[in-house]
């Protein structure tokens, strides 16, 4: 498969994933957004591990890989921390006061 047709195939899958993801998220009731975010935090934790591995292997070859891996670590960490903060705030709404 030549590189152009491979790019078109992967880009088509990416665009379809965007549409499917948008449709799924808009159909989720607001009361389920926080548990859904907690599940997404677990996926972002796996992303952090992959980004650390990518940043570590970048030192051997292209330094761009190191920079992109570091950026991926930062963004995935922000996603996990933000998700836990929102989950904690949502759960604190259900605690008894006093």
MOQUIUR-V367614 format. One record per residue. N is the residue number from 1. RES is the residue in one letter. OMEGA is omega in whole degrees, -180 to 180 (* if undefined). D_LAST is the distance of its C-alpha to the last C-alpha in Angstrom with 1 decimal. Layout:
BEGIN
n/res/omega/d_last
N/RES/OMEGA/D_LAST
N/RES/OMEGA/D_LAST
END
This chain:
BEGIN
n/res/omega/d_last
1/X/-179/65.9
2/X/-174/66.5
3/X/-179/63.7
4/X/179/63.6
5/X/175/63.2
6/X/178/60.5
7/X/-180/58.6
8/X/178/59.0
9/X/-179/57.7
10/X/179/54.6
11/X/177/53.9
12/X/177/54.2
13/X/179/51.7
14/X/-179/49.3
15/X/178/49.6
16/X/178/49.2
17/X/177/46.1
18/X/-180/44.6
19/X/180/45.4
20/X/178/44.0
21/X/179/40.8
22/X/180/40.3
23/X/-180/41.0
24/X/-177/38.6
25/X/-179/35.7
26/X/179/36.2
27/X/-179/36.1
28/X/178/32.6
29/X/-178/29.9
30/X/-179/27.1
31/X/-179/24.5
32/X/-178/26.7
33/X/-178/27.2
34/X/175/24.5
35/X/177/25.7
36/X/178/29.2
37/X/177/28.4
38/X/176/27.1
39/X/178/30.5
40/X/178/32.3
41/X/178/30.7
42/X/178/32.5
43/X/179/35.7
44/X/175/35.2
45/X/176/34.8
46/X/178/38.3
47/X/179/39.5
48/X/179/38.6
49/X/178/40.7
50/X/180/43.6
51/X/177/43.3
52/X/178/43.4
53/X/179/46.5
54/X/180/48.1
55/X/-179/47.6
56/X/180/49.0
57/X/-179/52.1
58/X/-179/52.8
59/X/-178/54.1
60/X/-174/57.0
61/X/-176/58.3
62/X/179/57.2
63/X/177/54.7
64/X/178/53.4
65/X/178/51.8
66/X/-179/49.9
67/X/178/48.7
68/X/177/47.6
69/X/178/45.9
70/X/178/44.0
71/X/178/43.0
72/X/177/41.8
73/X/-178/39.7
74/X/-177/38.1
75/X/179/37.4
76/X/177/36.2
77/X/176/33.8
78/X/179/32.4
79/X/-180/32.0
80/X/-179/30.1
81/X/178/27.8
82/X/179/27.1
83/X/178/26.6
84/X/178/24.0
85/X/179/22.1
86/X/179/22.1
87/X/178/21.2
88/X/180/18.2
89/X/180/17.1
90/X/180/17.7
91/X/179/15.9
92/X/177/12.7
93/X/-177/12.9
94/X/179/12.5
95/X/177/9.4
96/X/-179/6.6
97/X/175/3.8
98/X/*/0.0
END
